Amino acid sequence: MVVLQLLLAVLALSVDQMFSSRFGALGVVCLFLLGAGIKARNTACLSTGAVIFVLLMVQA
């Protein structure tokens, strides 16, 4: 169980690092909103994060 949590933490940090290097601060905000929306089951945060993600993808 501890190994799985460690692997997930490393994966989350690497994804965050990739997003912040490619998409900047808005990418980090997007990941935060998506994560908070999924964890809290809040559709407003999830939708906002998804819209920001789509806008970042269109821009790239």
C-alpha positions, 0 to 999 in steps of 0.5 A: 500500500505504501509503495502504491502511494509513493508511486502515485505521488511520484507520478503526480509530481512528474505530471505537474512538472510536465504541465508547468513546463509546457503550459505555465501557471495556467496548466497548474491551475487547470490540474488543481481544478480538475483534481479538486473537482474529481475529489470533491465531486464538484461539477463546477470545478471539474467543468472549469478545469476541463474548459481551461484544459481545452483552451490550453490544448487549442493554443498549443 
